[in-house]
Amino acid sequence: MPASEITIHNVRAAQPLIAGHVSPAPLIRSYALEKALGLPEERRVWLKDYGWTPVGSFKLLGALNWMAGNLARIGDRPVAAHSSGNFAAGISFAGMRFQKRVIIVMPDTAPKLKFDLTRSFGAEIRTYNIARDHETGERDRLTREIAETEGAVQASPYNDPHVIAGNGVGGLEIVNELKRQGRQVSHFLCQVSGGGIMAGHALAIADGFPEAKIIGVEPDGANDFCQSLAAGKRVRLERPKSICDGLLSYDVGEHNWPILRRHVSTAVAVPDRGTQQAMKWLYENHGLRTEPSGAITTAAVLSGTVKLDGEGDIVLVLSGRNADEQSFRDWIAAV
């Protein structure tokens, strides 16, 4: 399916399939954020918290839809994918559900929690040296070798129509719940890395709330999408850096870029310190232990990086909560 053909209809088609495997992640009203942002009584802030999923992030939505859409092609072959950890757990969960063997290529620095989650669903893991990957291309080489030598079908964590449509189911859940409550949305903030979560959610939000400002959020050391929007074309970073390990793709995917360019009005970059402050704020005000990638949208509003003028509700995606305990403690203690 070409990128130009990925539409809200593909997202809607994925919804019943995903509903057969997982329940919707909760959409939680944040009274504390409404107060912190000084919003008038008629405006609300909502957190779509994918930390509640069985893999601790949004990634299993796209992974389930990818697996279901490729069953005939997979047959008895294994599935191979590279991932910083969250897609690893997602595609492993999907492999468990569909009884397929999964082999994952992960960076040697991935959080232990993500290694453990991925293995818990039955996947095999092979690691690479992320510090030198910009020079060696080891991640992509290892994944290709698994595909070639073991006959594996390769799954992309983000650059795939099935993944985009599956991830968009979370956006449909947001739209359906807020419409049920008679709400309107003025701002929707979502993480951008390879673009898998934002592309899918943007399709759903733009369809359900066409007046909403759809805003991408990235670390300032991995701001390829901000640069891409400014340049009007995909920009690749050779060595993205951030504590947000889930947001370190080199560029957005070819399938993702047309959707992002069409629906995302702007993108902002947040320093890691701001993300750490948001992690601490979410822990102290909501008891949520988030991973940095998950907290970065909260950082964008708490820091004032995104102006929230207008009328309507604000929706923030909390994309995942897979942080090692000690790392989390160190991050929030440092601010």
ChimeraX attribute file (.defattr): number of C-alpha atoms within 10 A of each C-alpha:
attribute: neighborCount
match mode: 1-to-1
recipient: residues
	/A:1	9
	/A:2	9
	/A:3	16
	/A:4	11
	/A:5	11
	/A:6	22
	/A:7	18
	/A:8	22
	/A:9	12
	/A:10	19
	/A:11	27
	/A:12	16
	/A:13	14
	/A:14	25
	/A:15	20
	/A:16	11
	/A:17	16
	/A:18	22
	/A:19	12
	/A:20	8
	/A:21	14
	/A:22	13
	/A:23	11
	/A:24	18
	/A:25	18
	/A:26	18
	/A:27	21
	/A:28	13
	/A:29	15
	/A:30	16
	/A:31	14
	/A:32	14
	/A:33	21
	/A:34	18
	/A:35	13
	/A:36	11
	/A:37	14
	/A:38	10
	/A:39	17
	/A:40	10
	/A:41	8
	/A:42	9
	/A:43	17
	/A:44	21
	/A:45	23
	/A:46	23
	/A:47	21
	/A:48	24
	/A:49	24
	/A:50	24
	/A:51	22
	/A:52	17
	/A:53	20
	/A:54	16
	/A:55	27
	/A:56	24
	/A:57	25
	/A:58	31
	/A:59	28
	/A:60	29
	/A:61	32
	/A:62	33
	/A:63	30
	/A:64	27
	/A:65	26
	/A:66	24
	/A:67	22
	/A:68	19
	/A:69	15
	/A:70	13
	/A:71	13
	/A:72	9
	/A:73	10
	/A:74	18
	/A:75	10
	/A:76	13
	/A:77	16
	/A:78	18
	/A:79	24
	/A:80	29
	/A:81	27
	/A:82	25
	/A:83	21
	/A:84	24
	/A:85	28
	/A:86	28
	/A:87	28
	/A:88	33
	/A:89	30
	/A:90	28
	/A:91	35
	/A:92	33
	/A:93	28
	/A:94	25
	/A:95	23
	/A:96	16
	/A:97	14
	/A:98	13
	/A:99	12
	/A:100	22
	/A:101	19
	/A:102	27
	/A:103	26
	/A:104	29
	/A:105	24
	/A:106	24
	/A:107	23
	/A:108	15
	/A:109	15
	/A:110	19
	/A:111	18
	/A:112	15
	/A:113	16
	/A:114	22
	/A:115	23
	/A:116	12
	/A:117	22
	/A:118	26
	/A:119	18
	/A:120	15
	/A:121	20
	/A:122	18
	/A:123	23
	/A:124	17
	/A:125	18
	/A:126	14
	/A:127	16
	/A:128	19
	/A:129	15
	/A:130	19
	/A:131	12
	/A:132	12
	/A:133	16
	/A:134	15
	/A:135	10
	/A:136	12
	/A:137	13
	/A:138	18
	/A:139	22
	/A:140	14
	/A:141	14
	/A:142	20
	/A:143	22
	/A:144	19
	/A:145	13
	/A:146	20
	/A:147	20
	/A:148	12
	/A:149	8
	/A:150	13
	/A:151	16
	/A:152	22
	/A:153	20
	/A:154	19
	/A:155	23
	/A:156	21
	/A:157	26
	/A:158	29
	/A:159	20
	/A:160	21
	/A:161	28
	/A:162	29
	/A:163	29
	/A:164	34
	/A:165	32
	/A:166	31
	/A:167	31
	/A:168	32
	/A:169	31
	/A:170	29
	/A:171	26
	/A:172	23
	/A:173	20
	/A:174	25
	/A:175	21
	/A:176	14
	/A:177	13
	/A:178	18
	/A:179	14
	/A:180	9
	/A:181	8
	/A:182	8
	/A:183	16
	/A:184	19
	/A:185	26
	/A:186	20
	/A:187	24
	/A:188	24
	/A:189	29
	/A:190	28
	/A:191	27
	/A:192	30
	/A:193	28
	/A:194	26
	/A:195	28
	/A:196	32
	/A:197	30
	/A:198	31
	/A:199	33
	/A:200	32
	/A:201	33
	/A:202	28
	/A:203	28
	/A:204	28
	/A:205	27
	/A:206	20
	/A:207	17
	/A:208	20
	/A:209	19
	/A:210	14
	/A:211	14
	/A:212	23
	/A:213	21
	/A:214	25
	/A:215	24
	/A:216	25
	/A:217	28
	/A:218	28
	/A:219	28
	/A:220	16
	/A:221	19
	/A:222	27
	/A:223	27
	/A:224	27
	/A:225	31
	/A:226	22
	/A:227	17
	/A:228	18
	/A:229	18
	/A:230	13
	/A:231	10
	/A:232	10
	/A:233	13
	/A:234	20
	/A:235	18
	/A:236	17
	/A:237	18
	/A:238	14
	/A:239	16
	/A:240	19
	/A:241	17
	/A:242	17
	/A:243	18
	/A:244	21
	/A:245	21
	/A:246	24
	/A:247	26
	/A:248	24
	/A:249	24
	/A:250	19
	/A:251	22
	/A:252	22
	/A:253	20
	/A:254	16
	/A:255	23
	/A:256	24
	/A:257	22
	/A:258	16
	/A:259	21
	/A:260	26
	/A:261	17
	/A:262	12
	/A:263	21
	/A:264	22
	/A:265	13
	/A:266	18
	/A:267	22
	/A:268	21
	/A:269	21
	/A:270	20
	/A:271	17
	/A:272	22
	/A:273	15
	/A:274	20
	/A:275	29
	/A:276	26
	/A:277	23
	/A:278	26
	/A:279	27
	/A:280	24
	/A:281	21
	/A:282	19
	/A:283	14
	/A:284	11
	/A:285	12
	/A:286	13
	/A:287	10
	/A:288	16
	/A:289	23
	/A:290	26
	/A:291	30
	/A:292	31
	/A:293	29
	/A:294	31
	/A:295	29
	/A:296	34
	/A:297	30
	/A:298	25
	/A:299	26
	/A:300	25
	/A:301	19
	/A:302	18
	/A:303	15
	/A:304	10
	/A:305	13
	/A:306	19
	/A:307	10
	/A:308	16
	/A:309	9
	/A:310	10
	/A:311	16
	/A:312	18
	/A:313	21
	/A:314	22
	/A:315	26
	/A:316	25
	/A:317	27
	/A:318	27
	/A:319	29
	/A:320	26
	/A:321	24
	/A:322	25
	/A:323	22
	/A:324	16
	/A:325	13
	/A:326	8
	/A:327	12
	/A:328	18
	/A:329	14
	/A:330	11
	/A:331	19
	/A:332	17
	/A:333	11
	/A:334	10
	/A:335	13
